[in-house]
Amino acid sequence: MKSCSGRQIYLVGANRLHNESLAYVITDKTSASCTVEATLCSVPPVTSGTAQKRLVLYDFSNGCQTLEDLIASDTNNVLKSDYLVLINLLHTLNIECEALHCGVRGFLYYQGGIDTLLKMIHSVLDAQFWISRDLMAELFLLGGLKKTPNPADRTAALSPRELDILKGLSTGLTNMMIADTYCLSHHTVKTHLSHIFKKINVSNRLQAAQWASQHL
């Protein structure tokens, strides 16, 4: 495999001892610079001088995690600016299609070993997706990643928490009131709203409230 010298990889997850050992292997085998971070929000934002996209390997092995949590923690917009791959994923979660629509570039499951990991790293750093043939077939049947959703599709794309927040917004609740109602931080509510606006294709609270009154 060719060298990835000069490329930046971030390994994100709570198991620091395991991740530091894995980061050492990645650096040794690829010549890339691999940095360990505990959370996605710890990954620094892209600077104006960054020539190539970075690779972020997000450990999804915590059974309490959800795709909603991942999106809410993406305060530096990593899903848009970098290549993010979910690793240590369970097949039974069935979140792949939704994750791809959110900007995830690939998936590495528990069954994958070091050789598979290294192949994935080189593939994704070459701007390719790392997904199974079965998933590719499913996406083809669904119309691919670029399908423009109709209002019903947009409603289905909202997570249960996002639906709760949108309903609260439509009834006139402020961000702080929504945060208190659902035991969330004010910042988390703002992040959820940003993703809701993108999913339903609106640009502000008034438009979101009007959309909710018509479709919820």
Summary of the structure (lengths in Angstrom):
residues: 216
radius of gyration: 18.5
end to end distance: 51.1
largest distance: 56.3
contacts: 590
relative contact order: 0.11
helix: 52%
strand: 13%
